[in-house]
Amino acid sequence: MTFPEYLYARTAEAVTGFAELDVDDIYAISLWCSYYEDDTRRPTLAVDYNTDTQVEQVLSAPKHAPEADEARWNYAYWLQGMPVEIGGPQDPTGLELGREWIKRAGLWYSDEQEASDFEATLPLGSSIARRFEAECIRAGRRLHDEGVIEKVFGRPIPVLVHELEYQPHHADWAIAGNPPELVADYVAWVLH
């Protein structure tokens, strides 16, 4: 199995597991792209969700309540209970498949190479990140295209691929990974 196949299979498995929850309360899925210990050679995806109830609780906080759109779309305000982590240290299979995927693409570099010529490894790391982000977007889109979202939730909900800090390009990621009408409010928030 390749890393992209594994990434999608584990993502679909995680989302299918959300069927055990109050699916009527869940309004969005998060696919958070990161790199374990900030090392692009260790791409990690956290699969999570948020609920309308959580948004209401955040907005009812007596102090420092954010704007409604911020509470709804900014992952910092989400439940973040038990996300499924793919490719990180808790997932040795994903970690190894990710390493092989990077090596097959000709983008691997050693710790010694990074230490001796950090500047030379930067373009390799950037290429790894772009490829990983594209696979996360594809995984999110497949959840829609293969009917996983509809089966679990009984309706379409957005699958938001993002990083910790929101950037304008996250709007493009949302549009690429979802039917456009599902992400219009999120895109408007990201671009505000």
Backbone as a printed PyTorch tensor [residue, N CA C, xyz], in Angstrom:
tensor([[[  0.8410,  -1.1800,   0.0000],
         [  0.0000,   0.0000,   0.0000],
         [  0.8830,   1.2400,   0.0000]],

        [[  0.5060,   2.2310,  -0.7700],
         [  1.2730,   3.4780,  -0.8110],
         [  0.7970,   4.4220,   0.2930]],

        [[  1.5930,   5.4130,   0.5820],
         [  1.2210,   6.3900,   1.5990],
         [ -0.0890,   7.1090,   1.2390]],

        [[ -0.2860,   7.5930,  -0.0010],
         [ -1.5730,   8.2330,  -0.3130],
         [ -2.7710,   7.3000,  -0.1250]],

        [[ -2.6270,   6.0230,  -0.4900],
         [ -3.7250,   5.0770,  -0.2840],
         [ -3.9970,   4.8700,   1.2060]],

        [[ -2.9300,   4.7480,   1.9590],
         [ -3.0450,   4.5690,   3.4010],
         [ -3.6780,   5.8010,   4.0450]],

        [[ -3.2340,   6.9780,   3.6250],
         [ -3.7560,   8.2310,   4.1530],
         [ -5.2720,   8.3020,   3.9530]],

        [[ -5.7190,   7.9790,   2.7450],
         [ -7.1650,   8.0200,   2.4910],
         [ -7.8970,   6.9410,   3.2870]],

        [[ -7.3750,   5.7340,   3.2950],
         [ -8.0530,   4.6320,   3.9950],
         [ -8.2230,   4.9500,   5.4820]],

        [[ -7.1740,   5.4500,   6.1000],
         [ -7.2530,   5.7940,   7.5340],
         [ -8.1740,   6.9770,   7.7760]],

        [[ -8.1720,   7.9510,   6.8520],
         [ -9.0700,   9.1100,   6.9840],
         [-10.5180,   8.6560,   6.8750]],

        [[-10.8170,   7.8230,   5.8870],
         [-12.1830,   7.3120,   5.7130],
         [-12.5980,   6.4870,   6.9270]],

        [[-11.6870,   5.6970,   7.4620],
         [-11.9700,   4.8930,   8.6560],
         [-12.2910,   5.7960,   9.8510]],

        [[-11.5130,   6.8700,  10.0190],
         [-11.7580,   7.8020,  11.1250],
         [-13.1260,   8.4630,  10.9900]],

        [[-13.4340,   8.9370,   9.7860],
         [-14.7200,   9.6080,   9.5650],
         [-15.8720,   8.6230,   9.7540]],

        [[-15.7060,   7.4050,   9.2920],
         [-16.7400,   6.3890,   9.4920],
         [-16.9690,   6.1440,  10.9830]],

        [[-15.9180,   6.2220,  11.7670],
         [-16.0330,   6.0640,  13.2180],
         [-16.8480,   7.1650,  13.8750]],

        [[-16.9320,   8.3210,  13.2340],
         [-17.7280,   9.4140,  13.7970],
         [-19.2250,   9.0860,  13.7830]],

        [[-19.6390,   8.0420,  13.0480],
         [-21.0480,   7.6470,  12.9990],
         [-21.5700,   7.2560,  14.3780]],

        [[-20.6640,   6.9020,  15.2870],
         [-21.0600,   6.5250,  16.6440],
         [-21.4230,   7.7420,  17.4930]],

        [[-21.1650,   8.9380,  16.9780],
         [-21.4160,  10.1850,  17.7060],
         [-22.7600,  10.7700,  17.2930]],

        [[-23.0880,  11.9160,  17.8210],
         [-24.3150,  12.6300,  17.4290],
         [-24.0250,  13.3320,  16.1000]],

        [[-24.2290,  12.6240,  15.0090],
         [-23.8560,  13.1530,  13.6910],
         [-24.6740,  14.3760,  13.2990]],

        [[-25.8470,  14.5520,  13.8690],
         [-26.6430,  15.7400,  13.5600],
         [-25.9900,  17.0080,  14.1110]],

        [[-25.1730,  16.8700,  15.1370],
         [-24.5080,  18.0110,  15.7670],
         [-23.1880,  18.3630,  15.0700]],

        [[-22.6120,  17.4180,  14.3490],
         [-21.3310,  17.6430,  13.6660],
         [-21.5860,  18.4160,  12.3790]],

        [[-20.8620,  19.5150,  12.1880],
         [-21.0710,  20.3410,  10.9920],
         [-19.8450,  20.4140,  10.0780]],

        [[-18.6860,  19.9490,  10.5240],
         [-17.4860,  20.0040,   9.6800],
         [-16.4530,  19.0040,  10.1730]],

        [[-15.6370,  18.5530,   9.2230],
         [-14.5090,  17.6630,   9.4970],
         [-13.2310,  18.4690,   9.2910]],

        [[-12.2680,  18.2660,  10.1620],
         [-10.9550,  18.9040,  10.0450],
         [ -9.9260,  17.8700,   9.6150]],

        [[ -9.1460,  18.2080,   8.6040],
         [ -7.9510,  17.4480,   8.2380],
         [ -6.7770,  18.4050,   8.4360]],

        [[ -6.1330,  18.2920,   9.5870],
         [ -5.0710,  19.2160,   9.9660],
         [ -3.7260,  18.6370,   9.5230]],

        [[ -3.1060,  19.2960,   8.5580],
         [ -1.7920,  18.9040,   8.0370],
         [ -0.7050,  19.5020,   8.9220]],

        [[  0.1790,  18.6540,   9.3910],
         [  1.3150,  19.1440,  10.1630],
         [  2.5020,  18.2190,   9.9300]],

        [[  3.5790,  18.5170,  10.6050],
         [  4.8170,  17.7490,  10.4470],
         [  5.3800,  17.5170,  11.8390]],

        [[  5.5000,  16.2520,  12.2050],
         [  5.9510,  15.9280,  13.5450],
         [  7.2970,  16.5750,  13.8140]],

        [[  7.3610,  17.2900,  14.9330],
         [  8.5560,  18.0390,  15.3330],
         [  9.0310,  18.9750,  14.2230]],

        [[  8.0900,  19.5250,  13.4560],
         [  8.3710,  20.4610,  12.3510],
         [  9.3180,  19.8850,  11.3090]],

        [[  9.3060,  18.5890,  11.1440],
         [ 10.1690,  17.9100,  10.1730],
         [  9.3000,  17.4560,   8.9980]],

        [[  9.4530,  18.0930,   7.8490],
         [  8.5920,  17.7650,   6.7080],
         [  8.7690,  16.3170,   6.2560]],

        [[  9.8070,  15.6560,   6.6870],
         [  9.9750,  14.2380,   6.3530],
         [  9.0550,  13.3540,   7.1860]],

        [[  8.3050,  13.9660,   8.1130],
         [  7.3580,  13.2180,   8.9470],
         [  5.9700,  13.8780,   8.8730]],

        [[  5.3300,  13.8010,   7.6840],
         [  4.0090,  14.4040,   7.5410],
         [  2.9750,  13.6880,   8.4050]],

        [[  2.1240,  14.4810,   9.0150],
         [  1.1320,  13.9610,   9.9490],
         [ -0.2220,  14.6090,   9.6570]],

        [[ -1.2610,  13.8160,   9.6480],
         [ -2.6130,  14.3160,   9.4390],
         [ -3.4630,  13.9590,  10.6500]],

        [[ -4.1110,  14.9620,  11.2340],
         [ -5.0530,  14.7330,  12.3300],
         [ -6.4610,  14.8910,  11.7730]],

        [[ -7.2950,  13.8900,  11.9950],
         [ -8.6840,  13.8930,  11.5290],
         [ -9.5730,  14.1550,  12.7360]],

        [[-10.3800,  15.2120,  12.6380],
         [-11.1930,  15.6230,  13.7730],
         [-12.5120,  16.1980,  13.2570]],

        [[-13.3430,  16.6760,  14.1500],
         [-14.6450,  17.2370,  13.7820],
         [-15.0150,  18.3170,  14.7950]],

        [[-16.0360,  19.1000,  14.4800],
         [-16.5860,  20.0290,  15.4540],
         [-18.1060,  19.9740,  15.4140]],

        [[-18.7130,  20.4940,  16.4940],
         [-20.1640,  20.4370,  16.6410],
         [-20.7550,  21.8280,  16.8260]],

        [[-22.0360,  21.9400,  16.4960],
         [-22.7590,  23.1820,  16.7530],
         [-22.8180,  23.4660,  18.2510]],

        [[-22.9270,  22.4270,  19.0530],
         [-22.9610,  22.5980,  20.5060],
         [-21.6690,  23.2480,  21.0010]],

        [[-20.5270,  22.8270,  20.4690],
         [-19.2490,  23.4200,  20.8600],
         [-19.2080,  24.9030,  20.4920]],

        [[-19.6880,  25.2500,  19.3150],
         [-19.7080,  26.6560,  18.8960],
         [-20.5510,  27.4730,  19.8780]],

        [[-21.7150,  26.9540,  20.2390],
         [-22.5950,  27.6500,  21.1940],
         [-21.9000,  27.8380,  22.5410]],

        [[-21.1830,  26.8310,  22.9900],
         [-20.4890,  26.9370,  24.2790],
         [-19.3810,  27.9840,  24.2160]],

        [[-18.6470,  27.9980,  23.1310],
         [-17.5730,  28.9810,  22.9740],
         [-18.1540,  30.3920,  22.9560]],

        [[-19.2360,  30.5710,  22.2320],
         [-19.8450,  31.9010,  22.1160],
         [-20.4980,  32.3660,  23.4100]],

        [[-20.8650,  31.4320,  24.2740],
         [-21.5030,  31.8160,  25.5300],
         [-20.4970,  32.0400,  26.6590]],

        [[-19.2170,  31.8920,  26.3710],
         [-18.1960,  32.1270,  27.4010],
         [-18.2850,  33.5760,  27.8790]],

        [[-18.2130,  33.7900,  29.1870],
         [-18.4060,  35.1400,  29.7100],
         [-17.3130,  36.1360,  29.3090]],

        [[-16.1160,  35.6520,  29.1060],
         [-15.0210,  36.5550,  28.7550],
         [-14.3630,  36.0700,  27.4650]],

        [[-13.9240,  37.0110,  26.6930],
         [-13.1130,  36.7360,  25.5030],
         [-13.8120,  35.8420,  24.4790]],

        [[-15.1050,  35.9580,  24.3600],
         [-15.8190,  35.1790,  23.3420],
         [-15.4520,  35.7280,  21.9650]],

        [[-15.1090,  34.8540,  21.0380],
         [-14.7450,  35.3110,  19.6920],
         [-15.9880,  35.6710,  18.8730]],

        [[-15.7520,  36.2020,  17.6990],
         [-16.8400,  36.4140,  16.7530],
         [-17.4130,  35.0450,  16.3790]],

        [[-18.6540,  35.0200,  15.9210],
         [-19.3250,  33.7540,  15.5990],
         [-18.5710,  32.9570,  14.5360]],

        [[-18.1120,  33.6280,  13.4680],
         [-17.3860,  32.9130,  12.4130],
         [-16.0610,  32.3590,  12.9250]],

        [[-15.4070,  33.0940,  13.7950],
         [-14.1430,  32.6300,  14.3800],
         [-14.3860,  31.3680,  15.2100]],

        [[-15.4260,  31.3800,  16.0150],
         [-15.7460,  30.2210,  16.8460],
         [-16.1060,  29.0130,  15.9860]],

        [[-16.7420,  29.2470,  14.8590],
         [-17.1940,  28.1640,  13.9990],
         [-16.0640,  27.5590,  13.1660]],

        [[-15.1560,  28.3830,  12.6540],
         [-14.1850,  27.8930,  11.6710],
         [-12.7520,  27.7720,  12.1710]],

        [[-12.3920,  28.4610,  13.2180],
         [-11.0110,  28.4040,  13.6980],
         [-10.8290,  27.1640,  14.5790]],

        [[ -9.9550,  26.2790,  14.1410],
         [ -9.7280,  25.0140,  14.8430],
         [ -9.3350,  25.2210,  16.3080]],

        [[ -8.7760,  26.3620,  16.6350],
         [ -8.3910,  26.6380,  18.0200],
         [ -9.5830,  26.5710,  18.9690]],

        [[-10.7900,  26.8090,  18.4630],
         [-12.0000,  26.7760,  19.2930],
         [-12.7590,  25.4580,  19.1900]],

        [[-12.2700,  24.5330,  18.4020],
         [-12.9690,  23.2600,  18.2160],
         [-12.7720,  22.3610,  19.4320]],

        [[-13.5070,  21.2610,  19.4530],
         [-13.4410,  20.3020,  20.5590],
         [-12.0300,  19.7650,  20.7830]],

        [[-11.3990,  19.3130,  19.7140],
         [-10.0580,  18.7300,  19.7710],
         [ -9.9640,  17.6380,  20.8340]],

        [[-10.9980,  16.8040,  20.8550],
         [-11.0530,  15.7590,  21.8720],
         [-10.0700,  14.6380,  21.6420]],

        [[-10.3000,  13.8520,  20.6290],
         [ -9.4680,  12.6860,  20.3670],
         [ -9.2540,  12.5570,  18.8600]],

        [[ -8.5210,  13.4770,  18.2550],
         [ -8.3340,  13.3430,  16.8090],
         [ -7.5550,  12.0750,  16.4660]],

        [[ -7.8710,  11.5270,  15.3120],
         [ -7.1290,  10.3730,  14.8020],
         [ -5.8950,  10.9230,  14.1140]],

        [[ -4.7170,  10.4440,  14.5140],
         [ -3.4620,  10.9360,  13.9380],
         [ -2.8960,   9.8990,  12.9800]],

        [[ -2.6130,  10.3520,  11.7780],
         [ -2.0840,   9.4760,  10.7280],
         [ -0.6720,   9.9360,  10.3820]],

        [[  0.2790,   9.0340,  10.4780],
         [  1.6440,   9.3450,  10.0820],
         [  2.5480,   9.8370,  11.1800]],

        [[  2.0220,  10.0950,  12.3370],
         [  2.8450,  10.5820,  13.4430],
         [  3.4760,   9.4360,  14.2110]],

        [[  4.1010,   9.7360,  15.3480],
         [  4.8060,   8.7010,  16.1140],
         [  3.8880,   7.6140,  16.6580]],

        [[  2.5810,   7.9080,  16.7750],
         [  1.6310,   6.9040,  17.2570],
         [  1.1730,   5.9750,  16.1330]],

        [[  1.6460,   6.2440,  14.9210],
         [  1.2430,   5.4650,  13.7400],
         [  2.5000,   5.0260,  12.9800]],

        [[  3.2040,   4.0080,  13.4870],
         [  4.4500,   3.5970,  12.8460],
         [  4.2730,   3.1530,  11.3960]],

        [[  3.1380,   2.5470,  11.0660],
         [  2.9000,   2.1420,   9.6740],
         [  2.8450,   3.3700,   8.7760]],

        [[  2.0690,   4.3740,   9.1820],
         [  1.9780,   5.6090,   8.4060],
         [  3.3030,   6.3300,   8.3130]],

        [[  4.0620,   6.3120,   9.4000],
         [  5.3770,   6.9570,   9.4210],
         [  6.3040,   6.2970,   8.3980]],

        [[  6.3200,   4.9710,   8.3760],
         [  7.1860,   4.2440,   7.4400],
         [  6.7140,   4.4150,   6.0030]],

        [[  5.4070,   4.3330,   5.7610],
         [  4.8960,   4.5280,   4.3940],
         [  5.1840,   5.9460,   3.9060]],

        [[  5.0780,   6.9250,   4.8030],
         [  5.4120,   8.3020,   4.4410],
         [  6.8720,   8.4410,   4.0590]],

        [[  7.7420,   7.7950,   4.8140],
         [  9.1840,   7.8400,   4.5250],
         [  9.4670,   7.2350,   3.1490]],

        [[  8.8600,   6.0790,   2.8700],
         [  9.0700,   5.4290,   1.5650],
         [  8.5010,   6.2610,   0.4210]],

        [[  7.3750,   6.8910,   0.6310],
         [  6.7390,   7.7570,  -0.3660],
         [  7.6530,   8.9330,  -0.7130]],

        [[  8.2570,   9.5280,   0.3080],
         [  9.1820,  10.6500,   0.1000],
         [ 10.4290,  10.1660,  -0.6370]],

        [[ 10.9510,   9.0200,  -0.2510],
         [ 12.1480,   8.4790,  -0.9150],
         [ 11.8770,   8.1600,  -2.3780]],

        [[ 10.7230,   7.5250,  -2.6720],
         [ 10.3840,   7.2050,  -4.0700],
         [ 10.2460,   8.4650,  -4.9260]],

        [[  9.8510,   9.5600,  -4.3070],
         [  9.7130,  10.8230,  -5.0330],
         [ 11.0630,  11.5160,  -5.2180]],

        [[ 12.1140,  10.9560,  -4.6200],
         [ 13.4490,  11.5460,  -4.7440],
         [ 13.6300,  12.7970,  -3.9000]],

        [[ 12.8690,  12.9220,  -2.8100],
         [ 12.9070,  14.1330,  -1.9970],
         [ 13.5260,  13.9200,  -0.6160]],

        [[ 13.9410,  12.6970,  -0.3230],
         [ 14.4810,  12.4130,   1.0030],
         [ 15.8500,  13.0640,   1.1750]],

        [[ 16.1230,  13.5130,   2.3880],
         [ 17.4520,  14.0180,   2.7500],
         [ 17.7310,  13.5630,   4.1740]],

        [[ 18.9920,  13.3950,   4.4800],
         [ 19.3730,  12.8890,   5.8000],
         [ 19.5270,  14.0440,   6.7900]],

        [[ 19.5880,  13.6720,   8.0580],
         [ 19.8530,  14.6780,   9.0960],
         [ 21.2160,  15.3180,   8.8630]],

        [[ 22.1620,  14.5220,   8.4050],
         [ 23.5080,  15.0470,   8.1510],
         [ 23.4880,  16.0780,   7.0200]],

        [[ 22.7210,  15.7800,   5.9500],
         [ 22.6000,  16.7430,   4.8480],
         [ 21.9700,  18.0380,   5.3390]],

        [[ 20.9520,  17.9090,   6.1560],
         [ 20.2860,  19.1010,   6.6750],
         [ 21.2380,  19.9150,   7.5570]],

        [[ 22.0290,  19.2310,   8.3810],
         [ 22.9640,  19.9210,   9.2750],
         [ 24.0980,  20.5860,   8.5020]],

        [[ 24.5740,  19.9350,   7.4410],
         [ 25.7230,  20.4900,   6.7160],
         [ 25.3290,  21.5500,   5.6950]],

        [[ 24.1320,  21.4540,   5.1180],
         [ 23.7020,  22.4420,   4.1160],
         [ 22.1860,  22.6240,   4.1920]],

        [[ 21.7560,  23.2780,   5.2440],
         [ 20.3380,  23.4700,   5.5030],
         [ 19.6330,  24.1180,   4.3110]],

        [[ 20.2620,  25.1130,   3.7160],
         [ 19.6500,  25.8290,   2.5910],
         [ 19.3490,  24.8890,   1.4150]],

        [[ 20.1830,  23.8960,   1.2070],
         [ 19.9670,  22.9590,   0.0970],
         [ 18.7810,  22.0360,   0.3520]],

        [[ 18.4400,  21.8110,   1.6230],
         [ 17.3220,  20.9140,   1.9250],
         [ 15.9750,  21.6360,   1.9410]],

        [[ 15.9820,  22.9650,   1.9900],
         [ 14.7210,  23.7150,   2.0360],
         [ 13.8020,  23.4390,   0.8440]],

        [[ 14.3220,  23.4410,  -0.4120],
         [ 13.4150,  23.1430,  -1.5340],
         [ 12.8550,  21.7170,  -1.4800]],

        [[ 13.6270,  20.7830,  -0.9480],
         [ 13.1330,  19.4150,  -0.8040],
         [ 11.9740,  19.3800,   0.1900]],

        [[ 12.1510,  20.0600,   1.3210],
         [ 11.0940,  20.1280,   2.3210],
         [  9.8420,  20.8010,   1.7720]],

        [[ 10.0150,  21.8540,   0.9970],
         [  8.8670,  22.5390,   0.3970],
         [  8.1330,  21.6300,  -0.5740]],

        [[  8.8750,  20.8550,  -1.3380],
         [  8.2500,  19.9220,  -2.2790],
         [  7.4850,  18.8280,  -1.5490]],

        [[  8.0530,  18.3230,  -0.4780],
         [  7.3600,  17.3130,   0.3290],
         [  6.0480,  17.9010,   0.8540]],

        [[  6.1160,  19.1040,   1.4050],
         [  4.9210,  19.7320,   1.9770],
         [  3.8420,  19.9230,   0.9130]],

        [[  4.1930,  20.4000,  -0.2590],
         [  3.1950,  20.5950,  -1.3230],
         [  2.5490,  19.2720,  -1.7220]],

        [[  3.3640,  18.2250,  -1.8380],
         [  2.8210,  16.9150,  -2.2120],
         [  1.9040,  16.3650,  -1.1140]],

        [[  2.3060,  16.5210,   0.1390],
         [  1.4900,  16.0380,   1.2510],
         [  0.1660,  16.7940,   1.3220]],

        [[  0.2210,  18.1100,   1.2110],
         [ -1.0040,  18.9120,   1.2420],
         [ -1.9460,  18.5010,   0.1150]],

        [[ -1.4010,  18.2560,  -1.0790],
         [ -2.2350,  17.8260,  -2.2160],
         [ -2.9000,  16.4830,  -1.9150]],

        [[ -2.1860,  15.5700,  -1.2680],
         [ -2.7800,  14.2730,  -0.9260],
         [ -3.8740,  14.4190,   0.1290]],

        [[ -3.7050,  15.3330,   1.0610],
         [ -4.7360,  15.5730,   2.0700],
         [ -5.9930,  16.1410,   1.4120]],

        [[ -5.8220,  17.0580,   0.4780],
         [ -6.9650,  17.6160,  -0.2520],
         [ -7.6640,  16.5170,  -1.0410]],

        [[ -6.8890,  15.6670,  -1.7160],
         [ -7.4760,  14.5440,  -2.4700],
         [ -8.2500,  13.6060,  -1.5420]],

        [[ -7.6970,  13.3450,  -0.3720],
         [ -8.3880,  12.4690,   0.5820],
         [ -9.7270,  13.0770,   0.9890]],

        [[ -9.7420,  14.3600,   1.2620],
         [-10.9900,  15.0310,   1.6190],
         [-12.0050,  14.9810,   0.4910]],

        [[-11.5390,  15.2010,  -0.7260],
         [-12.4400,  15.1670,  -1.8820],
         [-13.0140,  13.7590,  -2.0830]],

        [[-12.1700,  12.7520,  -1.8970],
         [-12.6360,  11.3670,  -2.0550],
         [-13.7140,  11.0110,  -1.0390]],

        [[-13.6360,  11.6020,   0.1550],
         [-14.6860,  11.3460,   1.1490],
         [-16.0430,  11.7650,   0.5990]],

        [[-16.0680,  12.8510,  -0.1620],
         [-17.3120,  13.2810,  -0.8170],
         [-17.6190,  12.3860,  -2.0150]],

        [[-16.6400,  12.2340,  -2.9040],
         [-16.8630,  11.5280,  -4.1690],
         [-17.2710,  10.0740,  -3.9720]],

        [[-16.7630,   9.4330,  -2.9330],
         [-17.0680,   8.0300,  -2.6900],
         [-18.2350,   7.8320,  -1.7200]],

        [[-18.8800,   8.9310,  -1.3450],
         [-20.0930,   8.8470,  -0.5450],
         [-19.9040,   8.6140,   0.9430]],

        [[-18.6750,   8.6990,   1.4370],
         [-18.4280,   8.4480,   2.8570],
         [-19.1410,   9.4950,   3.7160]],

        [[-19.0330,  10.7570,   3.3440],
         [-19.6480,  11.8300,   4.1250],
         [-21.1640,  11.6500,   4.1830]],

        [[-21.7840,  11.4530,   3.0300],
         [-23.2490,  11.2730,   2.9820],
         [-23.6810,  10.0480,   3.7980]],

        [[-22.9320,   8.9700,   3.7040],
         [-23.2950,   7.7410,   4.4220],
         [-23.2410,   7.9490,   5.9340]],

        [[-22.1930,   8.6220,   6.3980],
         [-22.0170,   8.8030,   7.8390],
         [-22.9580,   9.8660,   8.3920]],

        [[-23.0770,  10.9930,   7.6870],
         [-23.7990,  12.1360,   8.2420],
         [-25.2030,  12.3180,   7.6690]],

        [[-25.5090,  11.6030,   6.5880],
         [-26.8200,  11.7320,   5.9780],
         [-27.0110,  13.0240,   5.2160]],

        [[-25.9380,  13.7780,   5.0730],
         [-25.9600,  15.0590,   4.3690],
         [-24.5160,  15.4460,   4.0670]],

        [[-24.2990,  16.3310,   3.1280],
         [-22.9250,  16.7850,   2.8980],
         [-22.4930,  17.7880,   3.9690]],

        [[-21.2760,  17.6310,   4.4540],
         [-20.6710,  18.6280,   5.3500],
         [-19.2560,  18.8880,   4.8420]],

        [[-18.6930,  20.0600,   5.1220],
         [-17.3570,  20.3750,   4.6120],
         [-16.2490,  19.5660,   5.2800]],

        [[-15.2430,  19.2720,   4.4780],
         [-14.0090,  18.6380,   4.9510],
         [-12.9210,  19.6860,   4.7510]],

        [[-12.4100,  20.2260,   5.8480],
         [-11.5100,  21.3710,   5.7990],
         [-10.0670,  20.9440,   6.0210]],

        [[ -9.2690,  21.0750,   4.9860],
         [ -7.8350,  20.7880,   5.0710],
         [ -7.1520,  22.1000,   5.4470]],

        [[ -6.3560,  22.0650,   6.5020],
         [ -5.7420,  23.3080,   6.9880],
         [ -4.4570,  23.0090,   7.7460]],

        [[ -3.7710,  24.0720,   8.0790],
         [ -2.5980,  24.0160,   8.9410],
         [ -2.9780,  24.7160,  10.2450]],

        [[ -2.0410,  24.8570,  11.1550],
         [ -2.3510,  25.4900,  12.4290],
         [ -2.7170,  26.9550,  12.2360]],

        [[ -1.9270,  27.6670,  11.4730],
         [ -2.1930,  29.0780,  11.1970],
         [ -2.9140,  29.1800,   9.8600]],

        [[ -4.0560,  29.8400,   9.8420],
         [ -4.8440,  29.9650,   8.6130],
         [ -4.2190,  30.9740,   7.6700]],

        [[ -4.1800,  30.6030,   6.3890],
         [ -3.6130,  31.4350,   5.3320],
         [ -4.6150,  31.5130,   4.1850]],

        [[ -4.5020,  32.5140,   3.3140],
         [ -5.4300,  32.6170,   2.1850],
         [ -5.4960,  31.3580,   1.3170]],

        [[ -4.3710,  30.6280,   1.1770],
         [ -4.4050,  29.4320,   0.3280],
         [ -5.3060,  28.3280,   0.9010]],

        [[ -5.6650,  28.4090,   2.1680],
         [ -6.5930,  27.4200,   2.7270],
         [ -7.9690,  27.5320,   2.0920]],

        [[ -8.3230,  28.7110,   1.6160],
         [ -9.5800,  28.8670,   0.8820],
         [ -9.5290,  28.0490,  -0.4020]],

        [[ -8.4080,  28.0970,  -1.0990],
         [ -8.2430,  27.2920,  -2.3230],
         [ -8.3140,  25.8050,  -2.0070]],

        [[ -7.7120,  25.3980,  -0.8960],
         [ -7.7490,  23.9930,  -0.5020],
         [ -9.1860,  23.5580,  -0.2450]],

        [[ -9.9640,  24.4150,   0.4150],
         [-11.3590,  24.0780,   0.7200],
         [-12.1710,  23.9240,  -0.5580]],

        [[-11.9700,  24.8290,  -1.4950],
         [-12.7000,  24.7740,  -2.7630],
         [-12.3120,  23.5340,  -3.5510]],

        [[-11.0360,  23.1770,  -3.5410],
         [-10.5710,  22.0000,  -4.2780],
         [-11.0810,  20.6960,  -3.6620]],

        [[-11.3190,  20.6860,  -2.3640],
         [-11.6750,  19.4480,  -1.6830],
         [-13.1430,  19.2520,  -1.3750]],

        [[-13.9830,  20.1970,  -1.7800],
         [-15.3970,  20.1400,  -1.4140],
         [-16.2680,  20.6910,  -2.5240]],

        [[-17.5360,  20.3180,  -2.5500],
         [-18.4730,  21.0490,  -3.3860],
         [-18.4650,  22.5180,  -2.9190]],

        [[-18.3390,  23.4710,  -3.8370],
         [-18.1430,  24.8850,  -3.4510],
         [-19.1800,  25.4480,  -2.4920]],

        [[-20.4440,  25.0510,  -2.6310],
         [-21.4890,  25.6120,  -1.7660],
         [-21.3020,  25.2260,  -0.3000]],

        [[-20.5980,  24.1310,  -0.0400],
         [-20.3770,  23.6970,   1.3450],
         [-19.3760,  24.5650,   2.0870]],

        [[-18.4940,  25.2090,   1.3480],
         [-17.3940,  25.9170,   2.0030],
         [-17.4490,  27.4300,   1.8170]],

        [[-18.5350,  27.9550,   1.2820],
         [-18.6120,  29.3990,   1.0030],
         [-18.3810,  30.2220,   2.2770]],

        [[-19.0150,  29.8530,   3.3730],
         [-18.8490,  30.6180,   4.6160],
         [-17.4270,  30.4990,   5.1640]],

        [[-16.8670,  29.2960,   5.0940],
         [-15.4920,  29.0880,   5.5550],
         [-14.5180,  29.9000,   4.6950]],

        [[-14.6780,  29.8590,   3.3900],
         [-13.8060,  30.5960,   2.4790],
         [-13.8790,  32.0970,   2.7900]],

        [[-15.0900,  32.6030,   2.9870],
         [-15.2500,  34.0240,   3.3250],
         [-14.5250,  34.3580,   4.6140]],

        [[-14.5930,  33.4560,   5.6220],
         [-13.9060,  33.6910,   6.8750],
         [-12.3880,  33.6850,   6.6790]],

        [[-11.8860,  32.7040,   5.9460],
         [-10.4320,  32.6120,   5.7290],
         [ -9.9150,  33.8560,   5.0220]],

        [[-10.6720,  34.3700,   4.0670],
         [-10.2100,  35.5110,   3.2560],
         [-10.5450,  36.8710,   3.8560]],

        [[-11.2420,  36.8920,   5.0170],
         [-11.6440,  38.1900,   5.5850],
         [-10.4810,  39.0550,   5.9740]]])
